[in-house]
C-alpha cells in the first residue's frame, strides 16, 4: 500500500491572505507562500475530533493547526509582546507542554513543546 510521506501544505481561507501570511512570518517565522518552509524533523499528529469539541475554540473553527516549538514559554511571551491573544493556561502531558494563541483573524492555534513522544 502506498502511504503519504508527510504534510505538504496547509491551506485555509482568510479575509486578508497577504496580511495574515505576513503576521505568521513576523510572529512565528513561517515563510509566505512564495517560498517553501523547511521544517525540522519531528512528530506529527493526525487526529479527527468530535464535531462538538471546544478544543479548537469556537464551533465555527473546523480545524486547528499545531506548531512544534523548542521553548513554549519564550514563544508565548513573544506572541504576547506582539499583541497576540494568548491563553494564560499551559497544559502538560507526558508527551509535552501545550499553549494556545489566536491569529489576527480569530483562528486559534496550538503550540507544542514535545516531550517524550511515543512512535508507531
C-alpha positions, 0 to 999 in steps of 0.5 A: 500500500502506498502511504503519504510521506508527510504534510505538504501544505496547509491551506485555509481561507482568510479575509486578508491572505497577504496580511495574515501570511505576513503576521505568521512570518513576523510572529512565528517565522513561517515563510509566505507562500512564495517560498517553501518552509523547511521544517525540522524533523519531528512528530506529527499528529493526525487526529479527527475530533468530535464535531462538538469539541471546544478544543479548537475554540469556537464551533465555527473553527473546523480545524486547528493547526499545531506548531512544534516549538523548542521553548513554549514559554519564550514563544508565548511571551513573544506572541504576547509582546506582539499583541497576540491573544494568548491563553494564560493556561499551559497544559502538560502531558507526558508527551509535552507542554501545550499553549494556545494563541489566536491569529489576527483573524480569530483562528486559534492555534496550538503550540507544542513543546514535545516531550517524550513522544511515543512512535508507531 
